[in-house]
């Protein structure tokens, strides 16, 4: 068997066998297949797709590229949540400590910035000293002590995904349903949680913008998860406007801390509580969704979720002083403002551009080797449906750049102001069980 023949076969739209898919994944993880061949394979999948059986085989091969954790020794339910990514989507940072304070174990393995969206790992690493690169033994130790840990893909768990993830980011093969499904589900299966919640974004800033395709992705991931015997729920949520008011790594962590202190209540907080409630309901802690929402909110108001978050920072060697002193994160040299040019109602028309603008400021990567500027990003002062007066600040830019003209142009193209008020979209659009 040769990589060339497998790439050729899929390029021509033919179905791949379990053995051919395993050959590609095993060969790549053993470095017998080169990056350029895997890139070609990913591109052929992007254009020719994979059916349900091929997607299951790809997910299984990726999960089996490393160790599959058995967490049955833990004395409570295990749950994990994953988002397909969006602009300002830092919900994992808020959901995990809420669930942990409900005595649910949350073994969360997350990713880095991908395309125009931020990555949970980059956000966590904006906390000075925070270590996302725990090995399995350290990961389990933190999980036992605090009910949750947040790390990146390890050498032991789904290692092939870490490499293909980076390739997809720079070869324009991110927006592929089977590749997204196999990437996400291989990690979720390998990390051992029995209850898995998926937040599938849809809208103009989502990787899958069309609702029907988002639904297709949600259904495919739920189907794959069930084949592995996992309890699955997927929630399709809106990404036509930024979530919350912060876009950028340390800025989003600060927003999370403010939420955990019960000092802010916006769409970021509300969606996080709702998603946490789905997980709470999934593991059977409450009988109704409303009871689950109440339990999640209570963990914030009591301070229990904040304490879990602080403990995680401590156990993973981060500086816990950031919780009470945001200057510990550091500050950008420059702050610029984009103001409304007229009176009227604001509407975001291209939220993807806000994510790209944040990357241009330094909050994301344009190349695999790029370093993240943790303090750069955007504060959003107005949301869709808000009335703005001329010269009201819409965007506040934090950056260390000397020239942000292109960024300003992108942000100005991301919204319009008109006499007609548009209502904010409902965040939760559909549920797949």
C-alpha positions in Angstrom: 0.0 0.0 0.0 1.3 3.5 -0.9 0.2 6.9 0.3 0.1 8.0 -3.3 -2.6 5.4 -4.2 -4.8 6.3 -1.2 -4.6 10.0 -2.0 -5.3 9.2 -5.7 -8.3 7.1 -4.8 -9.9 9.6 -2.5 -9.0 12.5 -4.9 -11.1 10.7 -7.5 -14.1 10.3 -5.1 -13.8 6.6 -4.3 -14.6 5.1 -0.9 -11.6 4.2 1.3 -11.4 1.0 3.3 -10.7 0.8 7.0 -7.2 -0.6 6.2 -6.4 2.3 3.8 -7.5 5.0 6.4 -5.5 3.2 9.1 -2.5 3.0 6.8 -2.5 6.8 6.3 -2.9 7.6 10.0 -0.5 5.0 11.2 2.1 6.0 8.6 1.8 9.7 9.5 2.1 9.1 13.2 5.2 6.9 12.6 6.6 9.6 10.2 6.6 7.2 7.2 4.2 9.6 5.5 5.3 13.2 4.9 3.5 16.4 5.8 3.0 17.2 2.1 1.3 13.8 1.5 -0.9 14.2 4.6 -1.8 17.7 3.4 -2.8 16.3 0.0 -4.9 13.6 1.7 -6.6 16.2 3.8 -7.3 18.3 0.7 -8.7 15.3 -1.1 -11.1 14.6 1.8 -12.1 18.3 1.9 -13.2 18.1 -1.7 -14.5 14.5 -1.9 -15.9 14.1 1.6 -16.1 10.9 3.7 -19.2 8.9 4.3 -20.3 7.9 7.8 -18.4 4.6 7.8 -15.2 6.3 6.6 -15.6 9.0 9.2 -16.0 6.4 11.9 -12.8 4.6 10.7 -10.9 7.8 10.6 -12.0 8.8 14.1 -11.1 5.3 15.4 -7.7 5.4 13.8 -6.9 8.8 15.2 -8.1 7.8 18.7 -6.0 4.6 18.5 -2.9 6.6 17.5 -2.3 6.9 21.2 -3.7 5.8 24.6 -7.4 5.7 25.3 -7.9 6.6 28.9 -10.1 4.6 31.2 -11.6 6.9 33.9 -13.9 4.3 35.4 -11.8 4.4 38.7 -13.1 7.9 39.4 -15.9 8.1 42.0 -18.3 10.2 40.0 -19.7 10.9 36.5 -17.3 12.1 33.8 -18.3 14.8 31.3 -16.7 17.0 28.7 -17.7 19.8 26.4 -16.3 20.9 23.1 -17.1 23.9 20.9 -16.4 23.9 17.1 -15.2 27.5 17.6 -16.3 31.0 17.2 -15.4 34.7 17.9 -15.3 35.4 21.6 -16.3 31.8 22.4 -14.5 31.1 25.7 -17.4 29.2 27.3 -15.2 26.2 28.2 -13.4 28.3 30.7 -16.6 29.0 32.5 -18.4 25.7 32.0 -15.6 23.4 33.3 -15.4 25.0 36.9 -19.2 25.1 37.1 -19.4 21.3 36.3 -16.5 20.5 38.6 -18.3 22.3 41.5 -21.2 20.0 40.8 -19.0 17.0 41.6 -18.7 16.1 37.9 -15.2 15.1 36.7 -14.2 17.2 33.6 -11.2 15.8 31.7 -10.9 18.6 29.2 -8.4 18.4 26.4 -8.6 21.5 24.2 -7.0 23.1 21.1 -5.2 26.2 20.0 -6.3 29.0 17.8 -7.6 27.7 14.5 -8.2 30.1 11.6 -10.1 33.1 12.8 -11.2 31.6 16.1 -9.4 31.6 19.4 -8.1 28.5 21.2 -8.7 27.5 24.8 -5.1 26.6 25.3 -3.9 30.0 24.2 -6.3 31.7 26.5 -5.1 29.6 29.4 -1.5 30.3 28.6 -2.2 34.1 28.9 -2.1 33.3 32.6 1.6 33.7 33.5 3.1 30.3 34.3 0.0 28.2 33.4 1.0 24.8 32.1 -1.3 23.2 29.6 1.3 20.5 28.7 0.7 18.0 31.5 1.4 14.4 30.9 -1.2 11.8 31.6 -0.1 11.1 35.2 -0.1 14.9 36.0 -3.5 15.3 34.2 -5.1 12.5 36.3 -3.6 14.0 39.5 -5.1 17.4 38.9 -8.4 15.8 37.9 -8.5 13.8 41.2 -7.7 16.9 43.3 -10.0 19.4 41.6 -12.5 17.5 39.5 -11.3 19.2 36.3 -8.1 19.9 34.4 -7.6 21.7 31.1 -4.7 20.6 28.9 -3.7 20.2 25.3 -3.4 17.0 23.3 -0.6 14.9 24.9 1.9 12.6 23.3 -0.2 9.8 24.7 -3.7 10.9 23.7 -4.7 11.2 20.0 -1.2 12.4 19.1 -1.9 12.3 15.3 -4.6 15.0 15.8 -2.2 17.5 17.1 -0.2 17.3 13.9 -3.1 17.2 11.5 -4.8 20.0 13.4 -1.8 22.3 12.6 -1.7 21.3 9.0 -5.5 22.0 8.5 -5.0 25.4 10.0 -2.6 26.5 7.3 -3.8 24.5 4.2 -7.4 25.8 4.1 -8.9 22.4 5.0 -10.5 23.5 8.3 -14.1 23.6 7.0 -14.6 19.9 6.3 -17.3 18.1 8.2 -15.6 14.7 8.4 -12.3 16.3 9.3 -13.8 18.4 12.1 -15.8 15.4 13.3 -12.8 13.0 13.4 -10.6 15.7 15.0 -13.0 16.5 17.8 -14.3 13.0 18.4 -10.9 11.3 18.4 -9.8 13.4 21.3 -13.1 13.1 23.1 -13.1 9.3 22.8 -9.5 9.0 23.8 -9.8 11.2 26.9 -12.3 8.9 28.4 -15.4 11.0 29.4 -18.6 9.0 29.2 -20.8 12.1 28.7 -20.0 14.4 25.8 -21.6 17.8 25.1 -20.9 19.4 21.7 -21.5 23.1 21.0 -21.7 23.3 17.2 -21.6 26.8 15.9 -23.5 28.1 12.9 -23.5 31.5 11.3 -21.2 33.8 9.4 -18.3 33.5 11.9 -18.6 29.7 12.3 -16.3 27.3 10.4 -19.6 25.7 9.1 -21.6 28.8 8.3 -24.8 27.2 6.8 -27.3 25.9 9.3 -28.0 22.7 7.5 -24.3 21.8 7.3 -23.9 22.6 11.0 -26.8 20.3 11.7 -25.2 17.6 9.6 -21.9 18.0 11.6 -23.8 17.8 14.9 -25.6 14.6 13.8 -22.5 13.0 12.5 -20.5 13.6 15.7 -23.4 12.4 17.9 -23.6 9.3 15.7 -19.9 8.6 15.9 -19.9 9.1 19.6 -22.7 6.7 20.1 -20.9 4.0 18.1 -18.2 4.3 20.8 -20.8 3.9 23.5 -20.8 7.5 24.8 -23.7 9.5 26.0 -24.0 12.3 23.4 -25.7 15.7 23.1 -25.0 18.3 20.5 -26.4 21.9 20.7 -26.3 24.1 17.6 -25.7 27.7 18.7 -25.6 31.0 16.9 -22.3 32.6 15.7 -23.6 35.5 13.7 -22.2 37.9 16.2 -19.4 37.8 18.7 -20.1 36.0 22.0 -19.7 38.2 25.0 -17.7 41.4 24.9 -14.1 40.2 24.7 -12.1 38.8 21.7 -8.5 37.9 22.6 -6.7 35.6 25.1 -6.2 37.5 28.3 -9.2 39.6 27.6 -11.4 36.5 27.5 -9.9 35.1 30.6 -10.7 38.4 32.4 -14.3 38.2 31.2 -14.5 34.6 32.6 -13.1 35.7 36.0 -15.7 38.6 36.1 -18.4 36.1 35.3 -17.2 33.7 38.0 -17.2 36.6 40.5 -20.9 37.1 39.4 -20.0 40.6 38.2 -21.2 40.3 34.6 -24.2 38.9 32.9 -24.2 38.9 29.1 -24.8 36.4 26.3 -21.5 34.7 27.0 -22.5 34.0 30.6 -26.1 33.0 29.7 -25.0 30.5 27.0 -22.3 29.1 29.3 -24.9 28.4 32.0 -27.3 26.8 29.5 -24.5 24.6 28.1 -23.5 23.6 31.6 -27.1 22.8 32.3 -27.2 20.4 29.3 -24.2 18.5 30.8 -25.8 18.5 34.3 -28.9 17.1 32.8 -26.9 14.6 30.7 -25.3 13.0 33.8 -28.6 12.9 35.6 -28.0 15.3 38.5 -31.4 17.0 37.9 -34.7 16.0 36.3 -35.4 19.2 34.3 -33.4 21.7 32.3 -34.6 24.5 34.5 -33.3 22.7 37.6 -30.0 22.2 35.9 -29.8 26.0 35.0 -30.6 26.9 38.6 -27.8 24.5 39.9 -25.3 26.0 37.5 -26.2 29.6 38.4 -25.9 28.7 42.1 -22.4 27.4 41.7 -21.4 30.9 40.4 -23.3 32.9 43.1 -21.9 30.7 45.9 -18.3 31.3 44.7 -17.7 27.5 44.4 -17.0 27.7 40.6 -14.5 30.5 41.1 -12.7 28.5 43.8 -12.4 25.6 41.4 -11.0 27.9 38.7 -8.4 29.3 41.1 -7.5 25.8 42.3 -6.9 24.7 38.7 -4.6 27.7 38.1 -2.7 26.8 41.2 -2.4 23.1 40.4 -1.3 23.8 36.8 1.4 26.2 38.0 -0.3 29.5 36.9 -0.1 32.8 38.8 -3.4 32.9 40.9 -2.8 36.6 41.5 -4.5 37.3 38.1 -7.8 36.6 39.7 -7.7 39.8 41.8 -5.1 41.8 39.8 -5.7 41.9 36.1 -2.4 43.8 35.6 -0.6 40.6 36.2 -1.6 39.6 32.7 0.3 42.5 31.3 -1.1 45.3 29.1 -0.8 46.3 25.5 1.2 49.3 24.6 -1.6 50.8 22.5 -5.4 51.2 22.8 -7.3 52.4 19.7 -11.0 53.0 19.3 -13.4 52.6 16.5 -16.4 54.9 16.8 -19.8 55.0 15.2 -20.0 57.5 12.3 -23.8 58.0 12.6 -26.8 57.5 14.8 -28.8 54.3 14.5 -29.1 50.6 15.4 -26.0 48.4 15.2 -26.0 45.1 13.4 -23.0 42.8 12.9 -22.9 41.7 9.3 -19.5 39.9 9.2 -18.4 38.6 12.6 -15.7 36.5 10.9 -13.9 39.8 10.1 -13.8 40.6 13.8 -12.0 37.3 14.4 -9.6 38.0 11.6 -9.0 41.5 12.9 -8.1 40.0 16.3 -5.6 37.7 14.7 -4.0 40.7 12.8 -3.6 42.4 16.2 -1.6 39.4 17.4 -4.2 37.4 19.2 -4.2 34.5 16.7 -1.8 32.8 14.2 -1.3 33.4 10.5 1.3 30.6 10.4 1.9 27.5 12.6 5.1 28.9 14.1 3.6 32.3 14.9 3.6 33.4 18.6 0.5 34.6 20.2 0.4 38.1 21.7 -1.7 37.3 24.8 -2.6 40.9 25.7 -3.9 41.9 22.3 -7.5 41.7 21.3 -10.8 43.6 21.0 -13.3 44.8 23.6 -16.8 45.1 22.1 -18.8 48.0 23.5 -22.0 47.5 21.5 -23.9 44.5 20.3 -26.5 43.9 17.5 -29.7 45.7 18.3 -28.0 48.4 20.4 -28.7 52.0 19.6 -25.5 54.0 19.0 -25.0 57.7 18.8 -22.4 59.2 16.5 -18.9 58.9 18.1 -20.0 56.1 20.5 -17.2 53.6 20.9 -18.0 50.3 19.2 -14.6 48.5 19.3 -11.7 49.1 21.7 -8.5 47.6 20.2 -5.6 46.5 22.5 -2.4 46.0 20.5 1.3 46.3 20.3 1.2 47.1 16.6 2.4 50.4 15.1 0.0 50.1 12.1 -3.5 48.9 12.5 -5.1 50.4 9.3 -6.0 47.0 7.8 -7.5 45.9 11.1 -9.6 49.1 11.3 -10.8 48.5 7.8 -11.8 44.9 8.6 -13.7 46.0 11.7 -15.5 48.8 9.9 -16.7 46.2 7.4 -18.0 43.9 10.1 -21.1 46.0 11.0 -23.5 48.6 9.8 -25.8 51.2 11.4 -29.3 51.8 10.2 -32.7 53.1 11.3 -34.1 49.6 11.6 -33.5 47.7 14.8 -32.7 44.0 14.4 -33.2 41.6 17.3 -30.4 39.4 18.5 -30.6 35.9 17.3 -31.5 33.2 19.8 -28.3 31.5 20.9 -29.6 28.0 20.9 -31.1 26.9 17.6 -31.3 23.1 17.7 -30.5 20.1 20.0 -29.3 16.7 18.7 -29.4 13.7 21.1 
